Amino acid sequence: MNDRAFVIWKGHGSDQGIYSARNDHGTDFNNARRVSWFAGSRGIAAVVEPLGHGIRAAWRGADNDNRIWTAGANFTGDVWGDQSLPTGVPRTEDRPALGVLGERVVMAWRGAGQDEHIWYSVLGPGGWTPQQLAGDGTASSSHGPALAQHDGRLVMAWKGSGGNQNLYWCTYDGQSWTAPKAFPGGSTHGPALASNGAVLVMAWKGSGDDDRLWRAGYGNGGWSAQQLAIGRSSHGPALGRLDKRVVMVWKGAYGDERLWWTPDSFRTQQPVRDGYTSSNTPAVVALNFADL
């Protein structure tokens, strides 16, 4: 077990600061710190970049700033570069999503204002590509989507637009997107995705007043039946891969702003650490010092 969980989150309540902490082997999460002067009003997205193993994070700005900001850190998450705006200054009303396809980082997000289309951009050697419509142009959502690489393709999942609480998914091969497909689950918020290499896992908060967290797995060409994951939340959870297992991190339900996680394939839940709190969806990535 070489991977170490690294969690990034927005502060609790009106605190729009962005914070991070790492789980080293044999210890709890520790060394929580403010991430530079970065601030956001929604959840955080993060991935480990395939080239260089640095961390890439993205978030919506604070208060009325609906621009998407991004920044990179070294492989330990201790040193961050300056925040910057991607090409075209994309805007959103919710948390963006980050994923990896091959050697490229891909970002997807719901538009700003009344624009509920899902857009995407790819980070290459020359920076971010101009934004384009994702999901063959018909994908739309009131919340941010989720991205994860599985079986050589990038999978995107999202909640429907407006009051539509159905979930949908599609794939991207680096050239084009497949048409959206309905998924037999529902949520008031955006879902999460992660792959352990064999199975792609989706997790989501229930629909309506159902604050339970649910999950399903994709393998052998189809999705499993949905089942209860663990925990409750008033927002969507975050998923990440540690070694060969999928872990989940989430904010508690309603007034419970503690950060929770399940490190053991959804068997048990525990607080990330006392005092680590957030009002929105966090992000979790795996740091592997053995790769360096």
N, C-alpha and C positions, 0 to 999 in steps of 0.2 A: 504494500500500500504506500505509494509514493506521492499521491496527490494531496494537496492541502486546500481546503475550502477557503475561498476569499469572498466575503460578502460586502456589497456596497448598497447604501440606502440613503433615502431622504430622511431628515429628522422628523420628530413627532410633532403633532399639532401644527402650529404656525411656523415652526423652525424649518426653513427651506435649505439649510446647509446640507451638504452631501458628506457622508461618513463611510469609513471602511474598517474592516477588521479581518484578521487571518486566523485560521485554526491550524496551529502547528502540531506535529505529532506528539501525542501524550499530553496535550494541554487543551484547555478550553479556548474559545475565541478570545483574543487579547489585542492589546495595543490599538483599541479603537481611536480613530483620529479624524479630524476634519480634513477633507480632501481639498487642499488649496482653498481658494475663495469661491469655488464653484457652488452654485445654488440652483435649485429647481423646485417646481411646485407639484410635480407628479412623480411617478416611479422612475427607476433607473434601469438602463440596459447595459450589459457588459459581455465581452467575449475575450478569450485569449487569442491574440493574432497568430496565425500559423507560421509566419516568418518573423523570427526574433522572439516569440513567446511573450511579448509585452501584452499589457491589458489595454483594451480599447473600451471606453465607456461613452454613452450618449444619453442625453436627457433634454426635456423641455425646460426652457428658461423659467425664472422665478416670476411670481406675480403675473402681470399682463404680458410678459415677454414669451410669445409662443414660438420663438425660433428654436430650432434644435441645435444644441451645442455638443461638441465631442472633444475628447482629450485622450491622450495615451499615457501609460505609466510603464515603468520598468517591470521586469518579470516578478519582482517581489511585491509590487504595489506600493512601495515606499516613496517613490519619486515620480511626480507627475509633471508632464509638460503643460504648456499653456492651452487653455481651451480655445477652440476655433469653430467657425461656422462652415459647414460643408458648402460645396458649389451650389449656387442658386438660392442659398439661405432658405432651406425648407422649413416649414412651420407645421405645428401640430397642436392638438388640444389634449394629448395624452402622452403616455410613455411610448417612446419608439422601441423598436426591436433590433437586435444585432444578431447576426449569424455568420457562419463561415462556410464557404463552398470552395473546396480545393485550397488554393493559396490566397483567396480573396475574402475580405470582410464585406458583408452585405448588410445594409440597413433598410428597414421598412417602417412605415409610419402611416397613421391616419392623418388626413389633411386638416387644415385649420378652418375655424368658423363652421360654416355649413357644409364644407367639403369633407365628405366621409369616404372618399376614395382612398384606397391604400396605394401608397407610392413607394418606390425603392430607388436606391443608389448603391453603387459598388465602389469600394475604396481600392484604387490601383496605385501604381508608382507615381502617377501624376496628380493624385488626389481623388476626390469623389467625382463620379460621373454625374452628368445632369440627371435630375430626377425623372423617372418614368412611371407610368401606371403599372402596378403589379397585378398578378392573377388574371391575366388576359384582358385587363381593363375593367372587369366587372366586380372585382373584390371591393367591398366597402364595409366600414365598421364605425361604430360610435366610440370605440376604444382602440388602443394599440394592439397590433398583432403579435405573433410569436414566430420565431425562426429557429430551425435546427437542421443540421446536415445529417442525412441518413441514406445509406445505400447509394452513395454517389450523387445524390440530389439534395437541393435545399428545400425543406418542407416549410410551408407557412400555414398557420392556423389563426382564425380570428372569430370574434363574435359578429353577428350581423349588424346592419346599420339601424339607426333609430331605435325603436322599441323591439326590434327583432332580436330575440335572445338565442336563436339557433347558432350553432358553431359550424364553421366551414374550414376546408383545407385545400391546398393545391401544392404543386411542386415546380421547381425551377431548375433547369439543367445548365444554366450559364448563358443560354441563348434565348429561351422562351419559357413562358409559364403555361401550365396546363389550366384548363377551365376549373373553376371552383366546384368542389363536391361537398354535399351536406354531410355532417357528422351527427350521429344520434345522441347529442347531448346539448345542454343549454346553459347559458351563463349571463349574468348581468355585466361581466367584465371580460377583458381579454384573457385567453388561456396562456399556458406555458408549454414549451416543448423541450425535450432533450433525448438524445440517443445514447445507449450504452454500447453501440456497435452492432448488437443483435436485434434489439427491440427499440422502437421509437416510442417514447412515453409522452402523452398529453395529460395535463392536469388543469383543473379549472374550478372556480367557485360555482356553486349551484345557481339555478335560475330563481327569479323572484326573491322570496324571503329565505331561501335555502342557503345558509352560509357554510354548509359543509363543503369540503374539498373532495373532488372526484378525480378519477384517473382512468385511462385506457391505454392499451399498447398496440402498436402496429407492427406486424411481422407476417411473413409468408403471404403477403399480398392483401392483407385485410386487417381491420381493427377488431380488437377483442371487445367483449361487452364491457360497458362502463361499470366501475365499482368504486366504493368509497376509498379514498386515499387515507388521509389522517388529518385531523385538525379542522379548524373553522377559521374563516376570514371574511372580512367585508370587502376585500379586493382580490384580484387574481394572484396566484402564487408565482414563485420563480422555480425553475428546474435547472439542474446542472449535472454534469457527469464527473464523478470522482472515481478514478481507476475504472472499474467495470460496473459500477453501480450508479443509479440515478438518485440524486438527493433533492429535497424540496425545502425551500425557505419561504416563509410567509409572515405577514402581519396578522395579528389576532383579529377576532371578530369585533366589529363596532368599536366600543370604547377601549378595548384591549389593544394597545399599540405596541405590545411586546413583539419582538421578532422571534419566531419559532423555526425549528428545522427538524427534519427527520434524516438522520445519517445512515439508517440501516434498512433501506428498501421499504419504507413506509410501515415498519413494525412499531416504532416508538417515536414520540415527539418530545422535545425538550427546548427550553428557551435557548436562543443563541448565546446569550449571557445577560445577567441582570443589568438593567439600565440601558440595554440596546433596544431602542424603540423607533417606530416609524409610523407615519399615517398613510403609507402607500406601499406599492409593490417594490421589493428589493431586487437585487441581482446577485447571482452566485456563480462563480467560475472556479476552475481547478488550476492551481499552480503546481507545476511539477519540476522541482529543482533538479531532478535526475536527468531531465532533458537537456540541460545546459552544460 
